[in-house]
């Protein structure tokens, strides 16, 4: 049996400063993940949407638990809400130590509704929806980058 898991969560950005300060912090998060995640066996994607980090990370359970603990302790994240933490048969972001799915000014998800919900099924569905959205956005960004290169 595989130890492969997926963890989807949202957290409120607590970075102070300008929009460029936030973008710089996002670049630092991605650079750190690109450096550290391969040795941990972790892959994933990150969307910054309406002042929230929306992230999916995949990998061995122990690695995800340790990584997520550090995310929860990170001063850039507040109001961390787990959408799902579940076994998976295969990775959705296998090619990415950490893909940046995008930076959006307005929130695409009902964060307040999710944070107030105590329904595990609602949270799990929201996590699966987040995975789907991130997959689509990463694929779109890849297509644009490939088009620019040709």
C-alpha positions, 0 to 999 in steps of 0.5 A: 500500500502506498504512503502517498497523500494529498493535503489541500489547505487555504490560509490568509496572507499575513504579509505586510506591505505592498503588492510587490512585497507579496509577490516577492514573498511568493517568489521566495516561497516557490524558490524554497519549495523548489529547493526543498521539496524534491529531497522530501518527495513532495510536489504541489501547486500554489495559487494566491487568490484574493489575499489567501494562499490556496495550496495542494501538496502531495507526497509521503505522509510523514513528509507532508505532516512535517512540511505542514507543521512548518507552514502552520508556524510560518508567520506569512500564514494565518487562519490555516484551514485544511480542506483534505488530507487523504491517500491518493493513488497518483500525483496530480502535480508530479512534474512540479516541486511547486507550481505557481498556479497564479496570482489573482486579485479577487478570491475565487473560493468561498473562504468564509463559508468553508472556514465556518463549515464543520461538514467534513464532506463539504471540506473534502469536496472543496479540497478536490475542487481546489486540486482541479482548479490548480491543475487547470491553471497550471496547465494553462500557464504551461501552455502560455509559457510553451507558446512564448518559447516557440 
